[in-house]
Amino acid sequence: MTLVAIILATLAAGIGSVWLAALLMRLGLGGRADSVGPQHLLSLAAGALLATAFMHLLPEAFESQAGAHDLFATLLVGVVFFFLLDKAELWHHGHEHSHPEPARQDHDHGHAHSHEGHGHAHHHHAPRAGGWAVLTGDSVHCFGDGILIASAFMADIRLGVIAAVSVLAHEVPHHMGDLVVLRQTSPNRRMALVKVSLAGAVTALGGVVGYFLVGQLQDLLPYFLAVASSSFVYVALADLIPQLQKRLTARETIAQIAWLVAGMVIVTLVSGAAHGH
């Protein structure tokens, strides 16, 4: 039963996020320079990820017999690990592609480097073989997401649902970026969608591997949850939030904060609904 739930949730998060991204782009979000769609989605995703990590995954890990010191050490090692994966371009996020170059110059001076420091923005623009660099990074990322969702399901079905919703939220703007890149490298839109969908499907593979892996290592489950939290926190703070730190008007800033809070509220509502069952 748990395995079936994991497969359904990982497919929904992996492939569902790609199709949702494609649908939003078709509706005109993310394609234009003046579009606020992707920015709002990034805020929503950051809120969802942070709420899931701090309100659900970490509390679940700390309810176990594992010591607080060991769990915090795992969280720290996890954040550093995802930072290194990011450096290796395997945890990359394609959000930047939905924003044109000039949009980046209005960063606060202190934050300007954080965006460029990602290094993703430039090396994908040269058409590599059908954007395979993007898809490789995507597949590794989706596989990791699958394992993280499986870990949450193994702890508690409700926790798994919350984790899957958070992954879905942050993958949508990510896949929008990937679709933009692939459409630059190949004129066939349908093929771009198929390729990104296949990368998204790897989430389910990660879910199945995670199910058996965590099943074998049941005692280490709190540590898997701490690693899942570190992934969510890293993506939110290192990847999403720097893109939201541009100088904005008061109105835009309020909108951004509202979407960030909305992400947290959605996670809370999903949690409430799941507990209701």
C-alpha positions in Angstrom: 0.0 0.0 0.0 2.8 2.4 0.9 4.7 1.5 -2.3 1.6 2.3 -4.4 1.1 5.6 -2.6 4.8 6.5 -3.2 4.6 5.6 -6.9 1.4 7.7 -7.4 2.8 10.6 -5.4 6.2 10.6 -7.2 4.5 10.4 -10.6 2.2 13.3 -9.7 5.2 15.4 -8.4 7.5 14.4 -11.2 5.4 14.4 -14.4 2.5 16.4 -13.0 4.8 19.4 -12.4 6.1 19.2 -16.0 2.6 19.3 -17.5 1.5 22.0 -15.1 4.6 24.0 -16.1 3.8 23.5 -19.8 0.2 24.5 -19.2 1.1 27.7 -17.4 3.5 28.6 -20.2 0.8 28.0 -22.7 -1.4 30.4 -20.7 1.3 33.0 -21.1 3.1 32.7 -17.7 6.8 32.7 -17.8 7.3 33.5 -21.4 7.4 37.2 -21.3 9.9 39.5 -19.6 7.1 41.4 -17.8 5.4 38.2 -16.6 5.1 38.0 -12.9 4.0 34.4 -13.0 7.4 32.7 -12.4 8.3 35.1 -9.6 5.1 34.3 -7.8 5.6 30.6 -8.3 9.1 30.9 -6.9 7.8 32.6 -3.8 5.0 30.0 -3.4 7.6 27.2 -3.8 10.0 28.7 -1.3 7.2 29.0 1.3 6.1 25.4 0.7 9.6 24.0 1.0 10.5 25.9 4.2 7.2 25.0 5.9 7.5 21.3 5.0 11.1 21.2 6.3 10.7 23.1 9.5 7.1 22.2 10.4 6.8 18.6 9.3 10.0 16.7 8.3 12.2 17.9 11.1 9.6 17.6 13.9 9.0 14.0 12.7 12.7 13.3 12.8 13.1 14.7 16.3 10.2 12.6 17.6 12.3 9.5 17.1 15.0 8.1 19.4 17.8 9.8 17.5 19.7 12.5 19.4 19.2 16.1 18.5 23.0 16.6 18.1 23.2 13.8 15.5 20.2 15.1 13.6 21.5 18.6 13.4 24.8 17.3 12.3 23.0 15.4 9.5 21.1 18.5 8.5 24.4 20.4 8.3 26.1 17.7 6.3 23.1 17.5 4.0 23.1 21.2 3.2 26.8 21.1 2.4 26.2 17.9 0.3 23.5 19.6 -1.8 25.7 22.7 -2.2 28.5 20.4 -3.6 25.9 18.7 -5.9 24.8 22.1 -7.1 28.5 23.0 -7.8 28.7 19.8 -9.9 25.6 21.0 -11.8 23.6 18.0 -10.7 21.2 19.8 -8.5 20.8 22.7 -10.9 17.6 24.6 -11.3 16.5 26.1 -14.5 14.4 29.0 -13.0 16.7 31.6 -14.4 15.8 30.9 -17.9 12.3 32.3 -17.5 13.9 35.7 -16.7 15.9 37.5 -19.4 19.4 38.8 -18.7 18.5 42.5 -18.0 16.1 41.5 -15.2 19.1 40.4 -13.2 20.9 43.7 -13.1 18.5 45.3 -10.6 19.7 43.0 -7.8 20.8 44.6 -4.5 24.6 44.9 -4.8 25.0 42.5 -1.9 23.0 39.8 -3.7 24.1 40.3 -7.3 26.8 37.7 -7.0 24.4 35.1 -5.5 22.5 34.8 -8.8 25.6 34.7 -11.0 27.3 32.4 -8.6 25.0 29.7 -9.6 26.7 29.5 -12.9 23.8 27.8 -14.5 22.5 30.7 -16.4 25.2 30.7 -19.0 26.4 27.2 -19.7 23.0 26.0 -20.8 22.4 28.7 -23.4 24.9 27.1 -25.9 22.7 24.5 -27.5 24.2 21.2 -26.2 23.0 18.0 -27.8 19.2 18.6 -27.3 19.8 20.1 -23.9 21.1 16.9 -22.5 23.1 18.8 -19.8 19.8 20.1 -18.5 18.1 16.7 -18.6 21.0 14.9 -16.8 20.9 17.4 -14.0 17.1 17.2 -14.0 17.1 13.4 -13.8 19.6 13.3 -10.9 17.5 15.9 -9.1 14.2 14.1 -9.7 15.7 10.8 -8.5 16.8 12.5 -5.3 13.3 14.0 -4.9 11.9 10.6 -5.3 14.0 9.2 -2.5 13.1 12.1 -0.3 9.4 11.7 -0.9 9.7 7.9 -0.2 11.5 8.7 3.1 8.6 10.9 4.2 6.0 8.3 3.2 7.9 5.6 5.2 7.6 7.8 8.3 4.0 8.7 7.8 1.7 8.7 4.8 0.5 12.2 5.6 4.0 13.4 5.7 4.6 11.8 2.3 1.7 13.7 0.8 3.0 17.0 2.2 6.5 16.3 0.9 5.1 15.4 -2.6 3.1 18.7 -2.7 6.2 20.7 -1.8 8.3 19.0 -4.5 5.5 19.6 -7.0 5.4 23.3 -6.1 9.1 23.9 -6.5 9.4 21.7 -9.6 6.9 23.8 -11.6 9.0 27.0 -12.0 12.1 24.7 -12.4 10.5 22.8 -15.3 9.3 26.1 -16.9 13.0 27.0 -17.1 14.0 23.6 -18.5 11.2 23.8 -21.2 12.5 27.3 -22.2 16.0 26.0 -22.6 15.0 22.9 -24.6 12.8 24.9 -26.9 15.8 27.1 -27.6 17.9 24.0 -28.5 15.1 22.2 -30.5 12.2 23.7 -32.5 10.0 20.7 -31.6 7.9 21.8 -28.6 6.3 18.4 -28.1 9.7 16.7 -28.0 10.9 19.2 -25.4 7.8 18.3 -23.3 8.5 14.5 -23.7 12.1 14.9 -22.7 11.4 16.9 -19.6 8.5 14.5 -18.7 10.9 11.5 -19.0 13.3 13.3 -16.6 10.4 14.0 -14.3 9.4 10.3 -14.4 12.7 9.5 -12.8 11.1 10.8 -9.6 9.1 7.5 -9.5 12.2 5.5 -9.9 13.8 7.3 -7.0 10.6 6.7 -5.0 10.8 2.9 -5.6 14.5 2.8 -4.8 13.9 5.0 -1.7 11.1 2.6 -0.5 13.4 -0.4 -0.5 16.4 1.5 0.7 14.6 3.1 3.7 12.8 -0.3 4.3 16.3 -1.9 4.7 17.6 0.9 6.9 14.5 1.6 9.0 16.6 2.7 12.0 18.1 5.5 9.9 14.7 6.9 8.9 15.1 10.0 11.1 18.4 10.8 9.3 16.7 10.4 5.9 14.1 12.9 7.0 16.9 15.3 8.2 18.6 14.9 4.7 15.2 15.6 3.0 14.9 18.7 5.2 18.4 19.9 4.2 17.5 19.5 0.5 14.3 21.5 0.9 16.0 24.2 3.0 19.0 24.4 0.5 16.8 24.7 -2.5 14.6 27.4 -0.9 17.4 29.5 0.5 20.2 29.1 -2.1 18.2 28.8 -5.2 14.7 30.3 -4.9 15.1 33.2 -2.4 18.2 34.8 -4.1 16.1 35.2 -7.2 13.4 37.0 -5.2 15.9 39.5 -3.7 15.7 42.0 -6.4 14.9 45.6 -5.7 11.1 45.7 -6.0 8.4 48.3 -5.5 6.5 48.1 -2.3 3.5 46.5 -4.1 5.6 43.8 -5.7 7.3 43.1 -2.4 3.9 42.7 -0.6 2.8 40.3 -3.4 6.0 38.3 -3.0 5.5 38.0 0.7 1.9 37.1 0.2 2.8 34.2 -2.2 5.5 33.1 0.2 3.0 32.9 3.0 0.5 31.2 0.6 3.1 28.4 0.1 3.2 27.9 3.9 -0.6 28.0 4.2 -1.0 25.4 1.4 1.3 23.0 3.2 -0.6 23.6 6.5 -3.9 23.0 4.7 -2.6 19.8 3.0 -1.4 18.7 6.4 -4.8 19.4 8.0 -6.6 17.6 5.2 -4.3 14.6 5.5 -4.7 14.5 9.3 -8.5 14.7 8.8 -8.3 11.4 7.0 
